Amino acid sequence: MVRPTKGLFPELEKDLHSFSDVTTGILPSQEIEALLDRGAIISAIPISPDQVQPASIDLRLGPTAHRVRASFLPGKNSSVHGRIEYLRMHDIDISKPAVLEKGCVYIIPLLEELRLPKDISGKANPKSTTGRLDVFTRLITDYGAEFERVPAGYKGRLYVEVVPRTFSILVSQGITLNQLRLLRGNPTSSDKEHRELDESETLVFMHDDTRGTPMINDGLWISVDLEGVGDSPIVGYKAKRHAPLIDLAKINYYDPAEFWDSIPRIKERKLVLDPDDFYILVSKEKIRIPPNYAAAMVAYDPTVGEFRIHYAGFFDPGFGYGSHDEISGTRAVLEVRTHEVPFLIEDGQTVGRLVYERLLAKPARTYGSGIGSSYQSQGLSLSKQFKRVDPAHRAPRADAA
C-alpha cells in the first residue's frame, strides 16, 4: 500500500513554505518546476518544459491501454494493477497510433509518477480539448478512494480512465488528455473573497465589454447564451451520433459539418436538451481569472437542472486577460449533457458556477497565446482538431433545434 512518508524532500518543503506569505494554495508554474528539479515528479521519458502550465502539469499517456469491463476505484486494499487484472478484457499497444472505441472503458498508466512532499496533494481534470470531444477522463491512484484526487505525500504511479462517449479517437503514447494541479491545504475562496476579488479585478464583463454584475453564491454563477455571439446566427453545436474517427494529433483539420449539427438561434431563445446527446454551448458572461488565481467549474449541480455542464472544469490563471490585459474577459465554453430526461434551457438561465482558488504565488507564465493556449479569445468554439467556423455564416441546421 502506498502511504505518505516524511522527509524525502525536506529542502523542498522548506522552499514551499518560505516563498510566499500565503500558506495554502495551488502551486504556480515555477514551483511545479522546482518539484521536477527535485524529483517529486518523475518519468522514464523526460518531461518536456511545455507540459508545465501556469498552475498545472500535463500528464502523458503511457504505451499501453487496458480495455476493462467496468470503471472502478481501487479502494484502500487494492492497487490499480490488481483491479485491471480482475477486469481486463484485452490490451492495446498505443506506442503507435491506435483507436479507442466510443462507449468502451480504458485504463491507461501515465508516464509520470509522483513522490510528493507530505503537505502537497493533487487534483486532476481533463484538458479543455478532451472535454470538448466528450472524452470522459478521470485520474486514479493506487489505493485511491476518490477519482481525480491525489492524497498528500502520495508516492506511486498515476493512471487515467478514458471513456470516449461520442467520437471514437485515435491516440498514441505521449498525448495528454488530462492535467494535474498540486496544492497545499484547501485554497477555495469564500463568497466574501469572491466579491473582494471582483471589486479589485472585475471578474465579469458583458458582450459589449461593459462591466457585468456578478452573481456570487457559493462561487461565481454563469448563464447560458442562446441569443448568439456577435452577428452569428448559431448558438451551439450538437454532436452527430455516427461521426468519423478523430485523430487527436491533427489540429485545425476536420470539417465541423461531418461531426456536428449547428443549433440556430430561434425567436423564443430556448433549447430542449435531448438525453444522451452532447452539446457545445457558451456562457453569456465573459469571465476573467486573475493571474494569482485559478478557477474550477462545478460540473453538476442538481439545484439548476439534471444536466452536466463541464468536463474540463479548470480555468488557468490569466484566462480572459491576454498578454497586456487588453481582453475584457473570455466566454466559457460549456460541454453539456443532460441526464435521462429531456430538459429545457432558456437564454440567460444560470447553469453553473465557478469557484476561484488562490495560488501560492503569481505564476511565472499565465494563460494566453504566449504559451500556446488554444482558447484565450474564444467565443462559441469547438476543439482545436476542427477547422475554425466563420461565425457570420450559418452552418447546417440542427435536426432538433
Secondary structure, DSSP 8 states (H G I E B T S, - for coil): -----S-SSHHHHHHHHHS-S--SEE--HHHHHHHHHTTSEE-SS---GGGB-SS-EEEEB-SEEEEESS-----TT--HHHHHHHHEEEEEE-SS-EEE-TT-EEEEEEEEEEE--TT-EEEEEE-HHHHHTTEEEEEEETT-SSTTEE-TT-EEEEEEEEEE-SS-EEE-TT-EEEEEEEEES--B--HHHHHHHHHHH--EE-TTS-B---EESSSEEEEB--S-STT-SEEEEEE-TT---EETT--S-B-GGGTEEEEE--TT-EEEE-TT--EEEEEEEEE---TTEEEEE--B-TTT-SEE--SS-EE-TTTTT-TTS----EEEEEEEEE-SS-EEEETT-EEEEEEEEEBSS--SS-SSGGGT-S-TT-SS---TTB----TTS---B-TT-
